[in-house]
Amino acid sequence: MSLISYLVASLPSASTLLLYGALVIAVAFAIHILSQLIVPSNPKQPPTVFSWIPFMGNAIEFGINPIAFLEKCQEKYGEVFTFYMVGRRVTVCLGPDGNQFVFNSKQNLSSAAEAYNDMTKYVFGPEVVYDAPHSVFMEQKRFIKAGLNSDCFRQHVPMIVQEVQDFFKKFDKPSGFMEAYETFGKLIICTASRCLMGKEIRANLDGDVAKLYYDLDQGFQPINFMFPNLPLPSYKRRDIACKKMAALYSSIIQRRKNEGDNSNADLLQALMDATYKDGTSIPDHHIAGMMIAVLFGGQHTSATTSAWTMLELAARPDLIKALREEQIEKLGSLKTELTFENLKDLPLLESVVRETLRLHPPIFQMMRKVVADKILYEKTGHEIPKGNYICAAPGVTQIDGRFFNEPKSYNPYRWLEKTDPIHSIEQGDDANIDYGFGAVGISSKSPFLPFGAGRHRCIGEQFGYLQIKTIIATFIRMFDIELEAGQSVPKPDYTSMVVVPEHPAKLHYTWRE
């Protein structure tokens, strides 16, 4: 027998290898389970949620329905607990005090950049948002907020109305079906591009820009948060799209400069006209990155909020009727031109959007990574160690019966009648803190925080409300809607970065004129 033949004959059979593999897996599971049952837990740290699977921890149960998972853990462990998710320790802090603890945590204790930058920098590009020094990021937020002002909003409303009317012109008459999230996702891209991205981007939406948006979007999925840079085709397309978008914005900026085209009422122009505190102009690639960040910060959230609102309204014809009656009473007619000013006169419309954000928050949790040796959660006395992620979950608190009556029912009137417990809760004094982009405007101790709080609060809230309200007000003038026969409001789909309705989620529409 040759040496090679001997070696081959000496190798274990496939069945033996499978047996060895099974034994290794069984031992790993046994060690993982026994370590949780036998090894005493550290009483100074929050209780840890039991899990069966090594490394994965509670990821599967969390991924299927994170809200239900967190509610179950809250009932068993209290408002502060830690669970494992794909090798990460996530310490959840629920309730208004948990919100305040996470959102107001100091930069030297916990970091949003450490939690998110590995994902966002590949989509937005370098040196912007979490990839910039914190002080620079706060300046960048100030630039964007300055570009989202009342003067611009006045010009945006008629633009949005026109975009809605033009978008639906191609829809069949007298009636038909539309898929809610897909439809309003496409519409939001049009309205956001028209108002914020610039006329050049809007004009190119039917061409290469739409493909670049799609490739960037595919780099903004849950897998990208866990594994930010895998050697996969979607990651390569993401990186190429980021570079092409930066080059596109740079070419637009140079054309505007060369032609003296500086009278635009869009965010792109506002960033071109701004300067950093040291007097330097914003580099083109910073502008491109901020523009991409604004689009992604608003497009997903506004698209899902619009879709959920229409689905909820389709199940409530009484609300649609009341919204139309409000327009007639406050504006005089359903044909009165919508404006930035008269939209403020429609409190039920505002309450409808608020209620959608309460019951269907697009982003139900926000995280920070502990960078200090440990941080103390003073309310419970627990120490949270370095490397843990601390997590606020407004999506859980916003359906908590301690703060909202009948918390899982869709009732916009709760915001008008103000009889829910939330309206009598004492708020913190942090609403007027300015981190460099103006006062945050809301206490982090509120049970209702769909746009976050603290230094990383979303600065696009006003535009988001304006955009969604204008779309809804225009849409219900154009259409009657109802759910498909025999269908109810769909369940949430938690497999994407924002919580969208489960597919299919169709609306049956009928043209009113």
VENKAQUI-V827119 format. One record per helix or strand of 3 or more residues. SS is the DSSP state (H for helix, E for strand). FROM is the first residue (numbers start at 1). TO is the last residue. Records with the same first field share a line. If there is no record, write none. Layout:
# VENKAQUI-V827119
SS = FROM-TO  FROM-TO
This chain:
# VENKAQUI-V827119
H = 3-10  14-38  59-64  66-77  95-103  112-124  129-131  134-147  150-168  180-197  199-203  208-217  222-226  233-259  267-273  284-314  317-331  342-345  347-359  394-397  414-417  421-424  454-456  461-478
E = 80-85  88-93  175-179  366-370  374-377  382-385  389-392  479-483  506-511
